[in-house]
């Protein structure tokens, strides 16, 4: 799949960031696409304000421990 503006993805916090409400994974909306693996996001935390996260690489492309994004799991 290719990311496009407005798509919902899962943002995964960096290893050094404190979890929000006991989780490191949060829904996010793609706000800008640089490449198929590199985007800007608006992240929706379960507790706390919405956050803009820029220049986020896809999981598997990002450096280990860095913030990343991936597609939601399908059942």
GUBARO-54187 format. One record per residue (C-alpha): residue number from 0; residue in three letters; x, y, z. Coordinates in Angstrom, 3 decimals, always signed. Layout:
% GUBARO-54187
<NUM, ALA, <X, Y, Z>>
...
This chain:
% GUBARO-54187
<0, UNK, <+0.000, +0.000, +0.000>>
<1, UNK, <+1.046, +3.551, -0.590>>
<2, UNK, <+0.484, +6.194, +2.069>>
<3, UNK, <-1.676, +9.099, +0.966>>
<4, UNK, <-2.799, +12.237, +2.733>>
<5, UNK, <-5.720, +11.490, +5.082>>
<6, UNK, <-4.962, +7.775, +5.562>>
<7, UNK, <-4.980, +6.372, +9.090>>
<8, UNK, <-1.806, +4.629, +10.239>>
<9, UNK, <-0.321, +3.522, +13.561>>
<10, UNK, <+2.376, +5.722, +15.093>>
<11, UNK, <+4.921, +3.863, +17.233>>
<12, UNK, <+6.713, +5.990, +19.808>>
<13, UNK, <+10.491, +6.072, +20.108>>
<14, UNK, <+12.046, +3.839, +22.754>>
<15, UNK, <+13.081, +6.848, +24.875>>
<16, UNK, <+9.570, +8.413, +24.951>>
<17, UNK, <+7.281, +7.801, +27.928>>
<18, UNK, <+4.200, +5.775, +26.975>>
<19, UNK, <+0.826, +7.530, +26.854>>
<20, UNK, <-1.777, +5.676, +28.918>>
<21, UNK, <+0.435, +2.557, +29.053>>
<22, UNK, <+0.869, +2.183, +25.283>>
<23, UNK, <+3.444, +3.254, +22.690>>
<24, UNK, <+1.178, +2.771, +19.650>>
<25, UNK, <-1.364, +5.410, +18.641>>
<26, UNK, <-3.622, +6.192, +15.681>>
<27, UNK, <-2.386, +8.912, +13.366>>
<28, UNK, <-3.461, +10.631, +10.159>>
<29, UNK, <-0.992, +11.152, +7.322>>
<30, UNK, <-0.696, +14.896, +6.633>>
<31, UNK, <+2.158, +14.883, +4.095>>
<32, UNK, <+3.853, +12.164, +2.043>>
<33, UNK, <+7.528, +12.456, +1.133>>
<34, UNK, <+7.982, +8.865, -0.119>>
<35, UNK, <+6.249, +5.504, +0.362>>
<36, UNK, <+8.161, +5.104, +3.644>>
<37, UNK, <+8.530, +8.706, +4.886>>
<38, UNK, <+5.583, +10.874, +6.080>>
<39, UNK, <+4.339, +13.598, +8.423>>
<40, UNK, <+1.608, +12.665, +10.906>>
<41, UNK, <-0.937, +14.099, +13.323>>
<42, UNK, <-0.921, +11.650, +16.227>>
<43, UNK, <-3.955, +11.098, +18.468>>
<44, UNK, <-2.909, +10.043, +21.964>>
<45, UNK, <-5.473, +8.351, +24.201>>
<46, UNK, <-4.628, +10.862, +26.915>>
<47, UNK, <-3.219, +14.260, +26.056>>
<48, UNK, <-3.199, +16.637, +23.103>>
<49, UNK, <-2.859, +15.782, +19.421>>
<50, UNK, <+0.756, +16.042, +18.269>>
<51, UNK, <+2.352, +16.837, +14.929>>
<52, UNK, <+5.182, +14.414, +14.154>>
<53, UNK, <+7.326, +15.207, +11.153>>
<54, UNK, <+9.627, +13.129, +8.983>>
<55, UNK, <+8.612, +9.724, +10.343>>
<56, UNK, <+9.933, +6.580, +8.642>>
<57, UNK, <+7.942, +3.388, +8.260>>
<58, UNK, <+8.613, +0.561, +10.738>>
<59, UNK, <+11.377, -1.620, +9.329>>
<60, UNK, <+12.947, +1.360, +7.531>>
<61, UNK, <+13.376, +3.510, +10.654>>
<62, UNK, <+16.425, +3.119, +12.853>>
<63, UNK, <+15.862, +0.768, +15.796>>
<64, UNK, <+14.311, +2.692, +18.710>>
<65, UNK, <+13.245, +5.652, +16.538>>
<66, UNK, <+9.620, +6.712, +16.164>>
<67, UNK, <+7.966, +5.001, +13.209>>
<68, UNK, <+4.632, +4.317, +11.542>>
<69, UNK, <+2.963, +1.258, +10.041>>
<70, UNK, <-0.363, +0.160, +8.654>>
<71, UNK, <-3.072, -0.953, +11.116>>
<72, UNK, <-3.323, -4.709, +11.620>>
<73, UNK, <-6.177, -6.306, +9.711>>
<74, UNK, <-8.135, -9.168, +11.208>>
